[in-house]
Amino acid sequence: MRDDLLNSTFVLSGLRFHPDRMALLYKDFIMTLEDSSTYIWIRDKGVVIGKAEGKVAGLQESILNLRTARFGPPSESDAATLAGLTDPGVLSKIVVHALTAADWSDLLMRGHS
């Protein structure tokens, strides 16, 4: 019960206090917190979200590099269009067609086909 209360207090304190201050407190009960099922759930959820965001960012970066090599630097509009694409399936299709597309518009259309 004591450990659960400490863990809950620590997690909720993060809503009010700066992360640097929380990091100092975290060092004192790292073992208690890491045994918490709530902490493990929050951590695992963060890992899943981080991996998904990293995959999208990597695909977007690949598309930008391939697009720049084929068609030159993107306009602000093209860069904004790419930043708005967050579906890994669509982005993967665009990467596959990046070397054969006639132009940027063709590349985007192939991603949605």
C-alpha positions in Angstrom: 0.0 0.0 0.0 2.8 2.4 1.0 4.6 1.8 -2.3 1.4 2.2 -4.3 0.7 5.6 -2.6 4.3 6.8 -3.3 4.1 5.8 -6.9 0.7 7.5 -7.4 1.9 10.6 -5.7 5.0 10.7 -7.9 3.1 10.3 -11.1 0.5 12.9 -10.2 3.3 15.3 -9.0 4.4 15.4 -12.6 1.3 17.3 -13.4 2.4 20.2 -11.2 6.2 20.2 -11.0 9.0 20.7 -13.6 10.6 17.6 -15.0 14.0 18.5 -13.6 12.6 18.6 -10.0 10.8 15.3 -10.6 14.1 13.7 -11.9 15.7 14.5 -8.5 12.9 12.9 -6.6 12.9 9.9 -9.0 16.4 9.0 -8.1 15.3 8.4 -4.5 12.6 5.8 -5.3 13.6 4.4 -8.6 13.3 0.8 -7.4 9.9 1.4 -5.9 8.5 3.1 -9.0 9.9 0.6 -11.5 8.0 -2.1 -9.6 4.7 -0.3 -10.1 2.3 -1.7 -12.6 1.1 1.8 -13.3 4.6 3.0 -14.1 5.2 -0.1 -16.3 2.0 0.6 -18.2 2.8 4.3 -18.7 6.4 3.4 -19.8 5.2 0.7 -22.2 2.6 3.0 -23.7 5.2 5.6 -24.2 7.5 3.1 -25.9 4.8 2.1 -28.4 3.9 5.7 -29.2 7.6 6.6 -29.5 8.3 3.7 -31.9 5.3 4.7 -34.1 6.3 8.3 -34.2 9.9 7.3 -35.0 8.8 5.1 -37.8 6.7 7.9 -39.4 9.6 10.4 -38.9 12.1 8.0 -40.6 9.8 7.3 -43.5 9.2 11.1 -44.0 12.9 11.7 -43.8 13.6 9.0 -46.5 10.9 10.5 -48.7 12.3 14.0 -48.3 15.8 12.8 -49.2 14.6 10.8 -52.2 12.4 13.6 -53.3 15.2 16.1 -53.1 17.6 13.9 -55.0 15.0 13.3 -57.8 13.1 16.6 -58.0 15.2 19.2 -56.0 14.4 20.7 -52.7 10.7 20.8 -51.8 8.6 23.9 -51.7 7.1 25.0 -48.4 3.8 23.5 -49.7 5.4 20.2 -50.6 7.1 20.0 -47.2 3.9 20.8 -45.4 2.1 18.1 -47.5 4.7 15.5 -46.5 4.6 16.6 -42.8 0.8 16.0 -42.9 1.2 12.4 -44.0 1.4 10.3 -40.9 0.0 6.9 -42.1 3.0 4.5 -42.2 1.3 2.4 -45.0 0.9 5.5 -47.2 4.5 6.6 -46.5 5.9 3.2 -47.2 4.1 3.2 -50.6 5.6 6.6 -51.4 9.1 5.3 -50.6 8.6 2.3 -52.9 7.6 4.6 -55.8 10.1 7.4 -55.1 12.5 6.3 -57.8 10.0 5.7 -60.5 7.5 8.6 -60.1 7.4 11.2 -62.8 7.1 14.1 -60.4 6.1 15.0 -56.8 2.3 14.9 -57.6 2.7 11.4 -59.2 4.6 10.3 -56.2 1.9 11.4 -53.8 -0.9 9.9 -55.9 1.0 6.5 -56.0 1.1 6.6 -52.2 -2.6 6.7 -52.0 -3.3 4.0 -54.7 
